[in-house]
Amino acid sequence: MLDGHFYYSGEIPRVTPFETGRQDHLCRLNNEEDWRPDPYLMDERMLVVNVRGLGLIVFSACSHAGIVNVCTEVRRLFPETSIHAVMGGLHLGGVMERLIPQTVEGLRPFEVGCFIAGHCTGWRALHAMANAYGERVSQSAVGTRYQFDADTPPDQRITAPQTSFTSKPSW
C-alpha cells in the first residue's frame, strides 16, 4: 500500500499447533441463515510498516489468527528485517487464557523490541508478558501517542494520555 510503505495482509496462515481458533465463535451470512461454527475468523488482517532505523511495526487488530501466527507470517514475508514492535490486541482474555503460556514462549524467537497490548489481550496475559519481557511490554490506552522514529530517544517515544482535565466539556 502507499507505494510500498505499508504492507496489508490477506488471510494469515494458521501454522502453530496451539493457535487453532475459537470453538465458541459462530457466524451467519444473513438473518435468514442459521448460525454456524466459524472457529478461524479468517477475516483477520495485519498492517506492517518498516520504519527506517527501527525495523517493522506490526499492527494487529485482535489477533484472531494468533499473534504467533501473525509474527510467523511477518518473518516469512520479511525475513531480513527485525520486528521492532507488535501493537494491537492479543486476544488472550477469557476463554483464550489457556494459550497464554504457549503464546509467551512462542513469541520469544522473534525478539520483538516492544509489545503494545490492546483491548482484548486480558490482564493475565499482560502480566505474563510483562513477567517474560519486562519493560518491553506496555498496555495501550485511549489517548496514548506512540512515536516510531529512530531519531527519537526511547524514553520519549510514548506520550501518556491525560490523567485529568482542566475544564468540563461544553456539550
C-alpha positions in Angstrom: 0.0 0.0 0.0 1.0 3.6 -0.5 3.9 3.0 -2.9 5.2 0.1 -0.8 5.5 1.9 2.5 2.9 -0.3 4.2 2.0 -4.0 3.8 -1.6 -5.0 4.4 -2.1 -8.7 4.6 -4.5 -11.2 3.2 -5.5 -14.2 5.2 -2.9 -15.1 7.9 -1.9 -18.7 7.7 -2.6 -20.8 10.8 0.7 -22.7 11.4 1.1 -23.0 15.2 -0.2 -26.2 16.8 -1.9 -24.2 19.6 -3.5 -21.2 17.8 -6.3 -23.2 16.4 -9.2 -20.7 16.6 -12.2 -20.4 18.9 -14.7 -23.3 19.1 -17.3 -20.9 20.6 -17.3 -18.5 17.7 -20.3 -18.6 15.4 -21.3 -16.6 12.2 -24.1 -16.3 9.7 -24.2 -14.6 6.3 -27.6 -13.1 6.8 -30.6 -13.0 9.2 -32.3 -15.9 7.5 -29.4 -18.3 7.8 -28.8 -20.5 10.8 -25.7 -19.8 13.0 -22.8 -22.0 12.0 -19.3 -22.6 13.5 -16.6 -20.1 12.5 -13.6 -21.0 14.6 -10.9 -19.5 12.4 -12.2 -16.0 11.9 -10.4 -15.9 8.6 -11.1 -12.2 8.0 -8.3 -11.2 10.4 -5.6 -8.9 8.8 -2.5 -7.1 9.8 -0.7 -4.0 8.8 3.1 -3.8 8.7 5.3 -0.7 8.2 9.1 -0.7 8.0 10.4 2.3 10.0 13.9 3.2 8.9 16.4 2.6 11.6 14.0 0.7 13.8 12.5 -2.2 11.9 9.0 -3.5 11.4 5.9 -2.2 13.3 3.2 -4.9 13.2 -0.3 -3.6 13.8 -2.7 -6.4 14.7 -6.4 -6.0 15.2 -7.5 -8.7 17.7 -5.0 -11.4 16.6 -7.8 -13.8 15.9 -5.2 -15.7 13.9 -3.0 -15.9 16.9 -0.2 -13.4 17.5 2.5 -16.1 17.0 0.9 -16.9 13.6 1.0 -13.2 12.8 4.7 -12.9 13.7 5.5 -16.1 11.8 3.9 -14.7 8.7 5.7 -11.4 9.1 9.0 -13.2 9.4 8.2 -15.3 6.3 7.4 -12.2 4.3 10.2 -10.0 5.6 13.0 -12.5 6.8 15.8 -9.9 6.8 14.0 -7.2 8.9 13.6 -7.3 12.6 10.3 -6.7 14.4 10.6 -3.6 16.4 7.0 -3.5 17.8 3.8 -5.5 17.9 0.8 -3.4 18.6 -2.8 -4.5 19.0 -5.0 -6.9 20.8 -3.5 -10.3 21.5 -6.9 -12.0 22.1 -5.8 -13.8 25.2 -8.6 -12.9 27.6 -11.4 -15.0 28.7 -11.7 -18.4 27.1 -8.3 -17.8 25.3 -6.3 -17.6 28.6 -5.3 -21.2 28.2 -3.0 -20.1 25.4 -1.0 -17.6 27.5 2.0 -19.8 28.4 2.4 -21.1 24.8 2.0 -17.6 23.3 4.5 -16.0 25.7 7.1 -18.7 24.8 6.1 -18.7 21.1 6.9 -15.0 20.8 10.5 -15.4 22.2 12.2 -16.4 18.9 11.0 -13.2 17.2 13.0 -10.9 19.6 10.3 -8.2 19.4 11.6 -4.9 20.6 8.3 -3.9 22.3 4.8 -5.2 22.7 1.9 -2.7 23.0 -1.0 -4.8 24.1 -4.5 -3.7 23.1 -8.1 -4.1 24.3 -8.6 -7.9 24.1 -5.2 -9.0 25.5 -6.6 -9.5 29.0 -4.9 -8.7 32.3 -3.5 -12.2 32.9 -1.8 -12.2 29.5 -0.5 -8.6 30.0 1.1 -9.7 33.4 2.5 -12.9 31.9 4.0 -10.8 29.0 5.5 -8.3 31.4 7.0 -11.1 33.6 8.6 -12.6 30.5 9.6 -9.4 28.6 9.8 -6.7 31.3 9.9 -3.1 30.1 9.3 -4.2 26.5 5.6 -4.6 27.4 3.1 -1.8 27.7 -0.7 -1.6 27.6 -2.2 0.7 25.0 -4.8 3.1 26.3 -7.1 5.7 24.6 -5.1 9.0 24.2 -1.7 7.4 24.3 0.5 8.5 21.5 3.4 6.3 20.2 6.2 7.8 18.0 8.2 5.3 16.0 11.3 7.2 14.9 14.8 6.1 15.2 15.9 9.7 15.9 13.6 9.9 19.0 15.1 8.7 22.2 13.3 5.6 23.6 12.1 7.3 26.7 10.3 9.9 24.5 8.5 7.5 22.2 5.4 7.2 24.4 3.3 10.1 25.5 0.9 9.0 28.2 -2.8 10.1 28.0 -4.1 12.9 30.1 -5.0 11.9 33.6 -7.1 14.9 34.4 -8.9 17.7 32.6 -8.9 21.4 33.4 -12.4 22.2 32.3 -15.6 20.5 31.6 -16.7 20.0 28.0 -19.3 22.5 26.8 -21.6 19.8 25.4 
